Amino acid sequence: MDHKSILLATDLSARCDRPLDRALMLAKEWRSKLVLLHVMDPGLANDSATNIRDIELKIADELPKTKVDVEILVKFGDIAATIVETAKTKKCDLIVTGVARYNSIGDMILGSPVDQMIRNASAPVLVVKRRPKRAYKNILIATDFSDCSLQALNAAAELFPDPRLHLVHAYHEPYSAWLSSDQVAQDVKSEEQTALTRFLAKRAISDAVFDRVNGSIEKGDLGAVLFRKIAATKSDLVVLGTHGRGALSRAALGSNAQQVLGWVEQDVLMVRERK
């Protein structure tokens, strides 16, 4: 892939060190430009004590030494909207950010700006949670066989051309509380396996991507399935498509977003469906 540039959205807090380290690592690996964006409260725009140039120089002074081409931008405005618009203007093909904050028991709270970014950005959003030690080696991609999850697979494969891709579909047996039949279970599993085979046979999946994919179906809730597959595949990046159908859609954007992103210790790549 001919990578253009990466946008790092940062509030300059200590928790943004990990996204910064990952963004620098990716920019160096891809030989691409890194746009470091800090968005400020628009109410401070007319404050005489606020000098954008001074803030930019301070950020530059605190950056670790690197050979990466870094462009520092400080803007006033709505956080999510400014990030999305800057990524579009700068033609960035990846937005990197960190977790918003943690509650008292350590669960991640996604936060409105990050949630809005995921909903509106045309570029994939990488939520960095771990301090990077190396490039990603194994990537776990959740699929519900929708066009959205197809785009998520292709986006992950394009952004990260070397890691092994582990594609997993979580499914339920309908009426399992009332019907207890080995034949029903076998039929449902067979249907889901056929659906996976048809999904991977789609023309939108290139031969190169197909050769990297290890596809599987797993019975159970999405969260439980992801937990097991992350451990089994030793994945260090989890990929979710947004605006899919069924459980994946709810996990990516909705009532379960904080729950799924909260317990996943790995970095998470969110890919929004393009119409």
N, C-alpha and C positions, 0 to 999 in steps of 0.2 A: 504494500500500500504506500502511496505517495502521501505521507502524513503532512498536513499543513501546519497547524499549531495547536497547542494545548492551552486552555484557559484554567488557571487556578483561582478559585474564589476563596478569599481569606479574610477573616476579621482580625488578623494579626495577633490572635491569642495563642497561648502555649499549645492548645489542643490542635492548632493548625500546622504544627511542625511535621506531623506524619503525612498529611496531604502534600505539603511542600516537598518533602523528601521523595515521595513517590512521583510527583510531577516532574521533579528534576531528573529522576532516574529514567522516566519514560522519554522525556525530551532529549536526553543524551543518547538513549538507545535508538530513538527514531530520527535523531539528527534534525529535530524540529524546534521551532520557536516556542517559548513559554511566555504567555501573557499572564502576569500576576495582577489581579484586580482586587482592589479594596473599595467597597462601597460605603459611603458615609451618609449620615442623616441629612436630608436636604435642608433641615432647619438650621444647619451650621454653615450653609453656603454663604450667607451674608455676615458671618461672624468674622470680625477683623482679626481675631486670634487664629483663625484657620487659614493656613497657607498650604495649598496642595503641593507646591514644589518642595517645601520643607518636609512634608510627610513622605513624598516619593524618595527624597534623598535619605531619610531615616530608614525607610524600608530597604533601600539599596545597600546601606551601610550594614544592616543586620543580616543580609542574605549570606549564606555560606559561599565560599569561593567555588566558582564553577565556570566551565567553558561554555555552558549553555547560553544561548541568546535569550536574555530575559528582558521583556518590556514591562515596565511598571506603570500601572494606571490607577489613579485615585479619582473616583467620581462621586457625585451626589445623586441620590435618587432612591427609589424603591429597590431593595436588595435583589429580589428575584428577577424583576423586570430588567434591571440594569445588567445583571449577569447574562441573561438570555439574549438581550439585544447586543451586548458587547461580543459575545461568542459568535453571533451571526455576522456582525460587522467585520470582525477579525478572521472570519472563516475558520473558526476552530472546529476540529472534528472530535474533540473530547473536552468535557468540563470536569475538573477535579475539585472535590470539596471534602469537608470532614463532617463528622457528626455534629449535630446542633448543640446538644448538651445531654447530660445524664441526670436521671432522677435520683432520689435518695437510696434506692436499692440497686443502682448501677445499670438499669435498663436504659437503652438509648431512646431519646425522644427525637423524632425526625425533625420537627421544627417546620414552621410555616414556610420560610424562604426556600429550604431544600425541597420540600414537598411541591411548592410552586414551580421551582426549577424543573423538577422531574416531569411535571405535567405539561410544561410549555416549551422546554428547550428542544430544538431539532437535533442537537448533538447528544450522544449518550452522556450520562452523568455517572462518574465514578466516585462513590462514597468510600473514602479511605478510613479504615479503622485500625489497621495494624501498622507498626513501624516497619517499613520495607527493608528487607535484608537482601533480597534477590528478585530477579524477574519472576513473573508468575509462571508456574510449572504445570498446574492442572486447573482447569476451569470447569465449574459445574453450571450447567444451563438448564433452568426449569422450562418445560414446554407444556402447553395445553393444545398443541397442534394448530393454533390460530396463526393468522398471517403476522400478528404482532410478535409471537414467539419465534417465528421464522426469521423475522428481521433481527431479533435479538441474537439468534444464533449466528447469522451472517455478519452482524456488526462485531460481535466478539471475535469471530474468526479473522475478520479483516484487521481489527485493531491489534490483535495478538496472534501473529501468524505461526508461532512456534509451539505453544502449549497444547497438551492433549485436551480435547473437548469431550466432556462427559454430559450427555443429554439425558434428562430424566423426566418422566411423566408420572405424576401421582394420580391414582384413580381409586374409585370406590365401587364396591359391589352394590348395585341398587337393591333395595328391599332386603338387605342382609339381616335386618332385625327380625323379619318375618319368614324369610326363606333360608333354610339351611340345607344347601345342596352342593355337593362336590361338583356336579355337572354344571350348575349355574356358575359357580366360581371359575371353572375351567373355560366355559363359554365366554364369560366376561373378559377373562385374561387373554383369550385368543383374539377377541375383537380389538382389545387395546393394543395388542402386539401388531395386528394388521394395520391399525391406524398409525402406529409408529413407523412401520415399514413404508406406508404410503407417504407419510410426511417426509421421510428422508429421501424418497424417490422424486420429490418435486424438482422441477427444472431450475428453480431459483437457487438450489443448493449445488454448488460446483463440485466436480470430482475431487478437487483438492481439499475442499472442506469435508466432503463425505468421508474421505480416507482418514481424516483426523478424529471423526466422531465415534464415540462409543455410546450407543443408545440403549436405554433400558426403561422398563415400566415397573412401577412399585406400587403396591396396594397400601393405602393409608392417607392420612392428612398430609398436606403439602409440607408443613413444618416438620413433622416426624420423618417424612421421606428425605427432605433436605438434610436433616441432622444425620441420618444414617449414611447418605451418599457422600456427604462432605468427609466423614470419617473414613469411609471405604476407599474413596478416590484421592484422599489427601489434597483436596482442592484448596487453593488459596485465594480464589476469586469466585464469587457466585453471581450469575447473570439472570436478571428478571426483565421480561418485557412488560410494558405498561399498556393499558387499554386492551388487554386480552380478554378472554371469556372465562367464566367459571372461577375456580379457586385461585388461579394465577393472577387474574385481574384484582381480586380482593387482596391478595398478598402484596401485590406491587403497589397499588394505590387504593386505599380504603381502610376499612376498620381494622384489618390485620397488619397494616404496614408497619406500625411501631413494634408490634409483636415479633414479626419475622426479622426485621432489620435490627431489632433489639438484641435477640439472642445470637444471631449470626456473628461470630467473631471475625470472620473473613471480610475482606473488602467486597463491596457490592456494586456491580455495574447495572444501571437502570437504562433501558433502551425504550424510548417512546415510539409507538407505532406511527409510521408515516403513511398518510393517505395517498 
